[in-house]
Amino acid sequence: MTGQDSTTQAPAIAVGGGTLLAALGVVSFSFSFPATVWALDGFGPWTATGVRGLLAGLLAAACLAGARVPVPARRHWPGLLTVAGGCVVGFPLLTTLALRTSTTAHSAVVIGVLPLATAAVSAALTGRRPSRAFWTAAVLGALTVAAFTLQQSGGLPTLGDVYLFGALLVCAAGYAQGGRLASHLPGWQVIAWGVVAALPVSALVTALALPWEPVEATAKALAGMAYIAAVSQFGGFVVWYRGMAAIGVPKASQIQLAQPLITLVWSVLLMGERLSPLAAVTAVIVLGCIAATQRARG
């Protein structure tokens, strides 16, 4: 093998590894809605949001302390606070409120448009402009997933949709900023500092919500809470941000087009929801769009 061959293969390996990490993050996030529904079996929406952030923050703080990680530079904190506000507080709270009245299938519509919104926010932040082929595939994928998920729920707008739209906006900002920061800090530190920064809010929400929302510690509720705190709020972001740093925010975000479809599978297998025959057709179109975005200039 020549030196040139080694040089050529190294970026390819890095990109392939980044794609795999981003895909693992998507799979981790795909169970977040079903796990949140489980958590709501015993926790109120505000309590669930506060407790998941509190547990994730304590876990992250222990990891940071164990690794003796220094406090990030001042220039990184605006981005970290955006991660905290969007991914640790805003998105969990708004989607939890939505899931009180919406099914997991309907709520997945926010994920269907999230990849496109993330790519748009990233382009605005960095000034980097993906190619026309990338945007065409991204828009087609978003429209396909949105149409399918709305068809699953009858296409009727609800109050839950208002919550989901707000969740879409704040999460896109958190994803884009987190992916940008992961080029300067290790991915696990980005989300770790994000959940630690949100600890005061998480603790306050928990303290205020617990007296008003009675807790019933069922096995399902505890299992759901454990997942959304340890995986959805922390572990999944570790691989997600590392993948974003390796292949770029726009390309990584488009892998998330598959997330609603995986979520729908979970909703059928574990929650008894029914899946439309159009699922297979949608899956083929979405996978084609993902492949196109990965090949296009991102």
TAVENFEN-V986808 format. One record per pair of residues at least 12 apart in sequence whose C-alpha atoms are under 6 Angstrom apart, sorted by the first residue. I is the first residue (numbers start at 1). GAP is how many residues later the second one is. D is the distance in Angstrom with one decimal. If there is no record, write none. Layout:
I_GAP_D ; I_GAP_D
This chain:
15_232_5.6 ; 18_225_4.1 ; 18_228_4.9 ; 18_229_5.7 ; 21_218_5.2 ; 21_222_4.8 ; 22_218_4.8 ; 22_221_4.5 ; 22_230_6.0 ; 25_211_4.9 ; 25_214_5.5 ; 25_215_4.6 ; 26_230_5.7 ; 26_233_5.9 ; 28_208_5.4 ; 29_203_5.7 ; 30_229_5.3 ; 30_232_5.9 ; 30_233_4.9 ; 32_200_5.9 ; 35_189_4.3 ; 36_188_5.9 ; 38_182_5.5 ; 38_183_5.1 ; 38_186_4.9 ; 39_182_4.0 ; 39_185_4.6 ; 39_186_5.1 ; 41_180_5.3 ; 42_173_5.4 ; 42_174_4.4 ; 42_175_5.6 ; 42_179_5.0 ; 43_172_5.1 ; 44_169_5.4 ; 45_51_5.7 ; 45_52_6.0 ; 46_163_5.9 ; 47_159_5.4 ; 47_162_5.3 ; 49_44_5.5 ; 50_152_4.5 ; 50_155_5.1 ; 50_156_4.6 ; 51_155_5.9 ; 52_177_4.4 ; 53_149_5.4 ; 54_145_5.9 ; 54_148_5.3 ; 54_149_6.0 ; 55_174_6.0 ; 56_173_5.1 ; 56_174_5.9 ; 57_138_4.8 ; 57_139_4.8 ; 57_142_5.8 ; 60_132_4.9 ; 79_98_5.4 ; 80_114_5.3 ; 82_92_5.5 ; 83_91_4.2 ; 83_111_5.6 ; 84_110_4.5 ; 84_111_5.9 ; 84_114_5.5 ; 86_84_4.5 ; 86_85_4.8 ; 86_88_4.8 ; 87_84_5.4 ; 87_87_5.6 ; 91_76_4.6 ; 91_80_5.7 ; 94_69_5.1 ; 94_73_5.6 ; 95_69_6.0 ; 98_62_4.2 ; 98_65_5.7 ; 105_159_5.7 ; 106_43_5.7 ; 106_47_5.4 ; 108_152_5.1 ; 109_37_5.3 ; 109_40_5.5 ; 110_54_5.8 ; 110_58_5.9 ; 112_30_5.4 ; 112_33_5.1 ; 112_34_5.4 ; 112_145_5.9 ; 113_29_5.1 ; 114_54_5.8 ; 115_138_4.7 ; 115_139_5.2 ; 117_55_5.8 ; 118_54_4.4 ; 118_58_5.8 ; 119_131_4.5 ; 122_54_5.1 ; 130_167_5.8 ; 130_168_4.4 ; 131_166_5.4 ; 134_159_4.9 ; 134_162_5.3 ; 137_152_5.0 ; 141_145_5.4 ; 141_148_5.5 ; 179_62_5.3 ; 179_65_5.2 ; 179_66_5.8 ; 179_70_5.7 ; 182_59_6.0 ; 182_63_5.3 ; 183_62_5.1 ; 187_51_5.4 ; 187_54_4.9 ; 187_55_4.8 ; 188_50_4.3 ; 250_48_6.0 ; 251_43_5.8 ; 251_47_5.9 ; 254_36_6.0 ; 255_35_5.9
